[in-house]
Amino acid sequence: LGYFINPLVSVLMGVFFLGERLRRGQWLAIALAAVGVIYLTVRYGALPWIALTLATSFALYGLIRKTAPLGSLEGLSLETALMFFPALGYLIYLEVVGTAAFGHVNGQTTLLLGFAGVATAVPLLFFAAGARRIKLATIGILQYIAPTLQFLIGVLIYHEPFTMDRLVGFSLIWLALFIYSGENIWFNRRQPRLRPVGN
């Protein structure tokens, strides 16, 4: 649920902190997505603190990456350096208490854990590069793609239950994505194109 709340927080941060302006069609899309997320939250039955924390923290990360005067590689290198020693300390702690997984399971799992850093770093590099080129509001609405794909994998591959509540919530979110994307295409086509000036 946090991955569905996160885009809305990103959009609001773009509007309130960066002064990004949204057109009426974009506001309609965001309102529909918000209704879908609120519906899923209400049907969840409790205030989702973990989801809200996840959404807020990653939206803040997006805001910082957009405004930080660092390139994508430099920024990620700095983040990694800052987190290296806390992460190393935590791994040592897991080894001491006997709950570490790395190196204590089969070779395939250890190999997958080793490559997890690369699998995480590459998307973060692209995210940081993209965040400086497009509006934070657009980043926010695009972030619905990942949880939607996760949802489809869960239903189609792992046969997780697809309830009516999910159908209602996801339908509103997918409609919002369709409207936001369609409005962007329509708006860009209406813009006058610059013609090259002859010598």
C-alpha positions, 0 to 999 in steps of 0.5 A: 500500500505504501507504494501506492501512497508514495506517488501522491506524496511525490506529486504534492511535494512537487506542487508545494515545495517546487512550485510545479503547476498541474493542469486540470486534467492532471489534477483530475488524474491525481484526484482519481488516484487519491480516491483509489488509494483512500479506498484501499486504505479504508478497506485495509481496516487500520491506519497503515503506519508502515505504508505511510512511513515508506511513502513519505521517506521515498517521496522525500528522497525524490525531492532531495535527489531532484534539488541536490546539486549532484549528478546521479553517479556522484549522488548515489556514491555519496549515499552509499558512502554514508550508509556503508558503516551503519550497514556493515555494523548491522551485518556484523550484528546479525552474524553475532546473534546468528540470524545472518543469511549471507554465506549461511544458505545455499550458493544460489541464494548467496549469489542472489544476495550478492547481486542484490546491490547491483539490482538496486543501484542501477534503478536508483541511478536512472531514477536520480538522472530522471528526477532532474529532467522531469517534474516531480509530479510526473515522477509521482504518477509514473511510480504507479507502474512498479506496484501495478506490475508487482500486483499483476505478478502476484495475481498472474504468477503467484495466484494471489487472491484478487478481491473486489476491493482490489479491483475497485482501487486498482481500476481507479488508479489505472484510470488515473494513469490513463488520464494523466498520460493521455492529457500529457500527449494531448497537451504536447501535441497542441504546443507549437513546434519550432521550425529551423531558421534558414541561413 
